[in-house]
Amino acid sequence: MKKWFIRLYLPAMVLVLTIGMFVVLKFGYAKTPPIVIKPSNIGSPAEIGEVVYRRFYMPIRETKLTAFGIPPQPAWHREILEAFLRSAKREGAPFDVVLAEEQMPDFNRKDLDGLEVVKVRTNTTTKSEVIDAIRQYQGKRVLLYLPSIFSTHTLTASPIFELEKMLGYRILSFTTGPLSLAADQEYLVDPPCLGAERDAGGTSELGCQILRAGRNFYRKKISQDTWAIIMNQPTPDDDYLLMVSSPGQDKNNEEENRALRMAPPADRGENYRSTTN
């Protein structure tokens, strides 16, 4: 028995361990980012915005510049931003100016009297337009309203790095994204988590971060009858990723969901890529 074990099983075990070590050394090990807000059920998008502001009240007040990035769709992401801004006003530290990426949808300014909104281009080669605008409002409380792929520090090509380099300081950044709480909801993740060979836009890693965060809780009992959030910190300083699940998303779009599960992986990625371009 020992001879058979040595001849068959031991070499196989050595091979498995060798391959595993090779993969880790070559591709690296993706550490789980620290969780800042544990999985929680929240009443509405507006309440989510209030929770985020209260959680980061002091850092927001002390920072020179805050960035808030959301996907252009669905529209409820903008409700989170609106409540965030209203909370700042209610707490006596209102933002004076929002510098909004010109391609982003307008948000509702109800109860935000006095807030100035300026449309700028934030992803030009020189970044001169947005840099000039930031310097023009120096001394005022300014928020950058960006697409999620522009605000995150997770993507190496994100414009936020160039902005920080030119300004000479770190930008406090909040980025929202759709949260998947089950395998059949993964098509909702935007930007999609694709392999490097298919990630032409260089945005895949943000989607993969969102996907990994949700997968850690697939077996946990998180109610999907109301809004659910998780927040983690993908990079060490001033970078927070807020993932949000909408009520009943496990039941919505069942036909679309079923078609996507049957589609080739490349098709699944391309179908949900348009909002990031």
C-alpha positions in Angstrom: 0.0 0.0 0.0 2.8 2.4 0.9 4.6 1.7 -2.4 1.4 2.4 -4.4 0.9 5.6 -2.4 4.5 6.7 -3.0 4.4 5.9 -6.7 1.0 7.4 -7.6 -0.4 9.8 -5.0 2.8 11.5 -3.8 3.9 12.7 -7.2 0.4 14.0 -7.9 0.4 16.0 -4.7 3.8 17.4 -5.4 2.6 18.4 -8.9 -0.5 20.1 -7.5 1.5 22.1 -5.0 4.1 23.1 -7.6 1.4 24.4 -9.9 -0.3 26.3 -7.1 2.9 28.0 -6.1 3.7 28.8 -9.7 0.2 30.5 -10.2 0.6 32.5 -7.0 4.1 33.7 -7.9 3.2 34.5 -11.5 -0.2 36.1 -11.1 -0.1 37.2 -7.4 -2.6 36.6 -4.6 -5.6 39.0 -4.5 -5.9 40.1 -0.9 -9.3 40.8 0.4 -9.7 44.6 1.0 -10.7 45.5 4.5 -14.4 46.0 5.1 -15.4 49.5 6.2 -19.1 48.9 6.3 -20.3 45.3 6.9 -23.2 44.0 4.8 -26.2 46.0 5.9 -29.8 46.5 4.9 -30.8 50.1 4.3 -34.2 51.6 3.6 -33.5 53.7 0.5 -30.7 55.1 -1.7 -31.2 58.5 0.1 -30.5 56.7 3.4 -27.4 55.2 1.9 -26.0 58.6 1.1 -26.7 59.8 4.6 -25.0 56.8 6.1 -21.9 57.3 4.0 -21.6 61.0 4.9 -22.1 60.4 8.7 -19.5 57.6 8.6 -16.9 59.9 7.0 -18.0 63.2 8.5 -14.6 64.2 9.8 -12.4 63.1 6.9 -14.8 64.9 4.5 -14.6 68.1 6.5 -10.8 68.0 6.7 -10.0 67.1 3.1 -9.2 69.6 0.4 -11.2 67.8 -2.3 -13.7 65.0 -2.4 -14.5 62.8 -5.4 -17.8 60.9 -5.7 -18.0 58.5 -8.6 -21.1 56.6 -9.7 -22.1 54.5 -12.8 -24.2 56.7 -15.2 -27.1 54.2 -14.8 -29.2 53.1 -13.0 -30.6 56.5 -11.9 -30.8 55.5 -8.2 -27.0 55.9 -7.9 -27.6 59.7 -8.3 -30.0 59.6 -5.3 -27.1 58.4 -3.2 -25.1 61.4 -4.3 -27.9 63.8 -3.8 -28.5 62.6 -0.2 -24.7 62.8 0.5 -24.8 66.5 -0.6 -27.9 67.2 1.4 -26.4 65.6 4.5 -23.3 67.8 4.2 -25.6 70.9 4.1 -27.7 69.7 7.0 -24.5 69.1 9.1 -23.4 72.7 8.6 -20.5 71.9 6.1 -22.2 72.2 2.7 -20.3 71.8 -0.5 -20.0 75.1 -2.4 -19.3 73.7 -5.8 -19.7 70.5 -7.7 -17.4 70.0 -10.7 -19.3 67.5 -12.8 -17.8 65.5 -15.6 -19.7 66.9 -18.7 -20.9 63.5 -19.8 -22.5 62.6 -16.5 -26.3 62.9 -16.1 -27.6 65.9 -14.1 -28.7 65.2 -10.5 -31.6 66.6 -8.6 -30.7 69.8 -6.7 -33.8 69.9 -4.5 -32.9 71.4 -1.0 -29.4 72.2 -2.3 -30.0 76.0 -2.8 -26.7 77.9 -3.2 -24.8 74.9 -4.7 -23.0 75.8 -7.9 -22.6 73.0 -10.5 -20.0 73.5 -13.2 -19.7 71.0 -16.1 -16.0 70.2 -17.0 -14.1 67.7 -19.0 -12.2 65.5 -16.5 -10.5 63.0 -18.8 -8.6 65.1 -21.3 -4.9 64.5 -22.0 -3.7 67.5 -20.1 -6.5 67.7 -17.5 -6.1 71.5 -17.8 -9.9 72.2 -17.7 -10.6 70.4 -14.5 -7.4 71.5 -12.8 -8.1 75.2 -13.7 -11.6 74.8 -12.2 -10.3 73.2 -9.0 -7.8 76.0 -8.6 -10.4 78.7 -9.4 -12.5 77.5 -6.4 -9.5 77.0 -4.0 -10.7 77.7 -0.5 -14.2 76.5 -1.2 -15.6 73.1 -0.5 -15.5 71.3 -3.8 -16.8 67.9 -4.9 -15.9 66.1 -8.1 -18.9 64.3 -9.7 -17.4 61.6 -11.9 -18.1 58.2 -13.5 -17.1 55.4 -11.2 -14.2 54.4 -13.5 -12.7 57.9 -13.1 -13.0 58.2 -9.3 -11.5 54.9 -8.3 -7.9 54.3 -7.3 -8.3 50.6 -8.2 -7.7 51.2 -12.0 -4.2 52.2 -12.8 -5.4 54.3 -15.8 -8.0 56.2 -13.7 -7.8 60.0 -14.3 -7.7 60.5 -10.5 -4.0 59.6 -10.4 -3.1 62.3 -12.9 -5.2 64.8 -11.0 -3.5 64.0 -7.7 -0.1 64.2 -9.3 -0.8 67.7 -10.8 -2.5 69.0 -7.6 0.1 67.6 -5.3 -2.3 65.9 -2.8 -4.5 62.9 -2.4 -8.2 63.1 -3.2 -10.7 61.5 -0.8 -12.6 59.2 -3.2 -16.0 57.4 -3.0 -17.0 55.1 -5.8 -20.3 53.2 -6.0 -21.1 50.1 -8.0 -23.9 47.5 -8.3 -23.5 44.6 -5.9 -24.2 41.0 -6.8 -25.4 38.8 -3.9 -25.8 35.6 -5.9 -24.1 33.9 -8.9 -27.1 34.6 -11.2 -26.8 38.3 -10.5 -23.2 38.7 -11.7 -24.3 40.1 -15.0 -25.3 43.3 -13.1 -21.7 44.1 -12.2 -20.6 47.1 -14.2 -17.9 47.4 -15.4 -17.8 43.6 -16.1 -15.1 41.5 -14.7 -13.3 40.2 -17.9 -10.0 38.5 -18.6 -7.1 40.7 -19.4 -7.2 39.7 -23.1 -10.8 41.0 -23.4 -10.4 44.1 -21.2 -9.8 46.6 -24.0 -11.0 49.6 -21.9 -8.8 48.7 -18.9 -11.8 48.9 -16.5 -12.1 45.2 -15.6 -10.3 45.3 -12.3 -13.0 47.5 -10.8 -15.7 45.0 -11.8 -13.6 42.2 -10.4 -13.2 44.0 -7.0 -17.0 44.3 -6.9 -17.5 40.7 -7.8 -15.1 39.4 -5.2 -16.6 41.5 -2.5 -20.1 40.1 -3.2 -19.0 36.5 -3.6 -17.7 36.5 0.0 -21.4 36.8 1.1 -23.2 34.5 -1.3 -23.9 32.0 1.4 -24.8 34.6 4.0 -28.4 35.6 4.7 -28.6 39.1 3.4 -32.1 40.2 2.7 -32.8 41.1 -0.9 -36.2 42.6 -0.2 -34.6 46.0 0.6 -31.5 47.8 -0.3 -28.2 46.2 0.8 -24.7 47.7 1.0 -21.1 46.7 1.5 -18.2 49.1 1.6 -14.5 48.2 1.5 -11.2 50.0 1.0 -9.4 48.6 -2.1 -6.3 50.8 -1.7 -4.6 52.0 1.5 -5.5 55.7 1.6 -8.7 57.7 0.9 -10.3 55.3 -1.5 -13.7 53.7 -0.6 -15.8 51.4 -2.8 -19.5 51.3 -1.9 -21.5 48.4 -3.4 -25.2 48.5 -3.5 -27.9 45.8 -4.2 -31.4 47.1 -5.1 -34.5 45.4 -3.7 -35.8 42.4 -5.6 -32.9 42.4 -8.1 -32.8 38.6 -7.7 -36.3 38.5 -9.2 -36.0 41.3 -11.8 -35.2 40.8 -15.5 -35.5 37.0 -15.2 -35.7 36.5 -19.0 -32.6 38.7 -19.6 -30.8 37.0 -16.7 -31.6 33.6 -18.2 -30.4 34.6 -21.7 -27.2 36.0 -20.3 -26.4 32.8 -18.4 -26.7 30.9 -21.7 -24.6 33.4 -23.7 -20.9 33.0 -24.3 -18.7 34.9 -21.7 -17.6 37.4 -24.3 -21.2 38.3 -25.1 -22.0 38.7 -21.4 -19.2 41.2 -21.0 -20.0 43.3 -24.1 -23.7 43.6 -23.4 -23.1 45.5 -20.2 -20.1 47.5 -21.2 -21.7 50.5 -22.9 -22.3 52.6 -19.8 -18.5 52.7 -19.0 -17.4 54.1 -22.4 
